[in-house]
Amino acid sequence: MSQKCVLCNNDQVFSLDFEKIQKRNFLCCPECDLIFVPEEFHLSPEDEIFRYRLHHNTLSNKGYVRMFMEKIAAIHEICPDVHSVLDYGCGPGPVLCELMKRDGFNCDIFDPNFFPDFPKITYDLVISTETFEHFRNIKAELNKIKLLLRSRGYLAIMTSFHDQVVDFDGWWYRSDPTHISFFGMHTFTWIADNFGFDIVHSDKKNFVILRGK
């Protein structure tokens, strides 16, 4: 059975032609511009969680905190009417949530591995940082996020854009075995068009903000 795009279901995906590091294959969709790793190359959920726990992302990491503060500043500028926030895919140490609380936001957390209680309320903003590249079923995750957003709510996504990379083969981001989905600006345009969003901000590098129509 031929492989279809895991986002838009296009059946004309093609394999990227470069040496396979870590013995993984990477498929590219000409319709939505998603690059993804086929399921047979995914880590087991147990191995994935083990790798997440190796990350040292804490409030004492000044560079990590500075990165988040830059994103929070962009949210203040682009989304001035936001009060309630959900950190979607916060990981084992929800640093972003703590920083947003300190900055005056009401912030909750959700992570399927570490904080799995799915929220029963809706939010002005769902923010997902360094999470989309781990998604196995992007469509299902986007549909969940839509349920969590209030009318005209915002979705902010931080993930490195593949269309800014000159050498995909040598790109460190794609060598992480837990990274299985890679997005470009055209991918986010496709998502906006098909999931009822407008793109209201992009730094064309690793941060995009969408707003519900």
C-alpha positions as CSV (number, residue, x, y, z in Angstrom):
1,M,0.0,0.0,0.0
2,S,1.4,3.4,-1.0
3,Q,2.2,6.0,1.7
4,K,-0.1,9.0,1.9
5,C,0.7,12.3,3.6
6,V,-0.2,12.1,7.3
7,L,-1.6,15.7,7.2
8,C,-3.4,16.3,3.9
9,N,-3.7,12.6,2.7
10,N,-2.0,13.4,-0.7
11,D,-0.9,10.1,-2.3
12,Q,2.0,11.7,-4.3
13,V,4.6,11.9,-1.4
14,F,8.2,11.3,-2.3
15,S,11.3,10.3,-0.5
16,L,14.0,12.9,0.1
17,D,17.2,11.8,-1.6
18,F,20.0,11.9,0.9
19,E,22.0,9.5,3.1
20,K,19.8,8.1,5.8
21,I,21.1,9.0,9.2
22,Q,19.8,6.9,12.1
23,K,18.3,4.6,9.4
24,R,15.2,6.7,9.0
25,N,13.4,7.7,5.8
26,F,11.9,11.2,5.3
27,L,8.9,11.7,3.0
28,C,7.9,15.1,1.5
29,C,4.3,16.1,0.5
30,P,4.1,18.3,-2.6
31,E,0.6,19.4,-1.6
32,C,1.1,20.8,2.0
33,D,4.9,20.7,2.1
34,L,5.0,18.6,5.2
35,I,8.1,16.4,5.7
36,F,7.5,13.4,7.9
37,V,9.0,10.2,9.0
38,P,6.9,7.0,8.3
39,E,5.5,5.1,11.2
40,E,7.8,2.2,11.0
41,F,10.7,4.5,12.0
42,H,9.0,6.0,15.1
43,L,10.4,5.3,18.5
44,S,8.2,3.3,20.9
45,P,6.3,5.5,23.3
46,E,8.5,4.3,26.2
47,D,11.7,5.2,24.4
48,E,10.3,8.6,23.4
49,I,9.3,9.4,27.0
50,F,12.8,8.3,28.2
51,R,14.4,10.8,25.8
52,Y,12.1,13.6,26.9
53,R,13.2,13.1,30.5
54,L,16.8,13.7,29.5
55,H,16.1,17.3,28.6
56,H,17.3,19.9,31.1
57,N,14.8,22.6,30.4
58,T,14.4,24.5,33.7
59,L,14.0,28.0,35.0
60,S,17.7,28.1,35.7
61,N,18.5,27.7,32.0
62,K,18.9,31.4,31.0
63,G,18.9,30.8,27.3
64,Y,15.8,28.6,27.5
65,V,13.9,31.2,29.6
66,R,15.0,34.1,27.2
67,M,13.6,32.1,24.2
68,F,10.2,31.8,26.0
69,M,10.2,35.5,27.0
70,E,10.7,36.5,23.4
71,K,7.6,34.5,22.5
72,I,5.6,35.9,25.4
73,A,6.5,39.4,24.2
74,A,5.2,38.6,20.7
75,I,2.0,37.3,22.2
76,H,1.5,40.6,24.1
77,E,2.0,42.5,20.8
78,I,0.0,40.2,18.4
79,C,-2.7,38.9,20.8
80,P,-3.5,41.8,23.2
81,D,-6.9,40.4,24.2
82,V,-5.5,37.1,25.5
83,H,-6.0,36.2,29.2
84,S,-6.4,32.5,29.5
85,V,-3.7,30.2,28.0
86,L,-3.1,26.5,27.7
87,D,0.4,25.2,27.3
88,Y,-0.2,22.2,25.0
89,G,2.6,19.6,25.2
90,C,4.4,21.2,28.1
91,G,6.7,18.3,28.8
92,P,7.8,17.1,32.3
93,G,8.9,20.6,33.4
94,P,6.3,23.3,32.4
95,V,8.6,26.3,32.4
96,L,6.6,28.3,29.9
97,C,3.5,28.0,32.0
98,E,5.3,29.4,35.0
99,L,6.7,32.3,33.0
100,M,3.3,33.1,31.6
101,K,1.8,33.1,35.1
102,R,4.5,35.5,36.3
103,D,3.6,37.7,33.3
104,G,0.0,37.9,34.3
105,F,-1.7,35.2,32.3
106,N,-4.0,32.5,33.6
107,C,-2.2,29.4,32.3
108,D,-3.0,25.7,32.4
109,I,-0.9,22.7,31.1
110,F,-1.6,19.6,29.1
111,D,0.8,16.9,28.0
112,P,-0.3,13.4,27.0
113,N,2.7,11.8,28.6
114,F,3.2,13.8,31.8
115,F,0.0,15.8,32.5
116,P,-2.6,13.7,30.6
117,D,-5.9,15.2,32.1
118,F,-7.5,16.8,29.0
119,P,-8.9,20.2,29.9
120,K,-12.7,20.6,30.1
121,I,-12.7,24.4,29.4
122,T,-11.7,26.6,26.5
123,Y,-8.9,29.2,26.2
124,D,-8.1,32.5,24.5
125,L,-4.8,31.0,23.4
126,V,-3.3,27.5,23.0
127,I,0.5,27.7,22.8
128,S,2.6,24.7,21.7
129,T,6.3,25.1,21.9
130,E,8.7,22.4,20.4
131,T,5.8,20.0,20.3
132,F,4.4,19.8,16.8
133,E,7.6,18.1,15.5
134,H,6.7,15.2,17.8
135,F,3.1,14.7,16.6
136,R,2.3,11.3,15.2
137,N,-1.2,12.2,14.1
138,I,-1.2,15.9,13.3
139,K,-4.9,16.0,12.2
140,A,-6.1,14.5,15.4
141,E,-4.0,16.9,17.5
142,L,-5.3,19.9,15.5
143,N,-8.9,18.8,16.0
144,K,-8.3,18.5,19.8
145,I,-6.8,22.0,19.9
146,K,-9.8,23.4,18.0
147,L,-12.0,22.0,20.8
148,L,-9.9,23.9,23.4
149,L,-10.1,27.3,21.7
150,R,-12.7,29.9,22.3
151,S,-14.3,31.7,19.3
152,R,-11.6,33.7,17.5
153,G,-9.0,32.1,19.8
154,Y,-5.3,32.0,19.0
155,L,-3.0,29.1,18.3
156,A,0.7,29.8,18.7
157,I,3.2,27.2,17.5
158,M,7.0,27.1,17.9
159,T,8.8,24.6,15.8
160,S,11.8,25.1,13.4
161,F,10.6,25.6,9.8
162,H,12.2,23.3,7.3
163,D,11.9,25.7,4.4
164,Q,14.5,27.9,6.0
165,V,17.1,25.1,6.0
166,V,19.7,25.0,3.2
167,D,21.0,21.5,4.1
168,F,18.2,19.3,5.3
169,D,20.6,16.3,5.4
170,G,22.9,18.1,7.9
171,W,20.1,19.9,9.9
172,W,20.5,19.0,13.6
173,Y,16.7,19.3,14.1
174,R,15.9,16.4,11.9
175,S,18.5,14.1,13.5
176,D,16.6,13.9,16.8
177,P,14.8,10.6,16.7
178,T,11.7,12.0,18.4
179,H,11.3,14.6,15.7
180,I,9.0,13.1,13.1
181,S,7.0,16.0,11.5
182,F,8.6,19.0,9.9
183,F,6.6,22.1,8.9
184,G,7.2,25.0,6.5
185,M,5.2,28.2,6.0
186,H,3.2,26.6,3.2
187,T,2.3,23.8,5.6
188,F,0.9,26.3,8.1
189,T,-1.0,28.1,5.3
190,W,-2.5,24.7,4.4
191,I,-3.4,24.1,8.0
192,A,-5.0,27.6,8.3
193,D,-7.1,27.1,5.2
194,N,-8.3,23.6,6.2
195,F,-8.8,24.1,9.9
196,G,-10.5,27.5,10.0
197,F,-7.6,29.8,10.9
198,D,-6.0,33.0,9.6
199,I,-2.2,33.4,10.0
200,V,-1.7,36.6,12.0
201,H,2.0,36.4,12.6
202,S,5.1,34.5,11.5
203,D,8.8,35.2,12.1
204,K,9.4,32.8,9.1
205,K,11.9,30.9,11.2
206,N,10.3,29.0,14.1
207,F,7.2,30.8,15.4
208,V,3.7,31.3,13.9
209,I,0.4,32.5,15.4
210,L,-3.0,31.6,13.9
211,R,-6.4,32.9,14.8
212,G,-9.7,31.2,14.5
213,K,-12.1,32.6,12.0
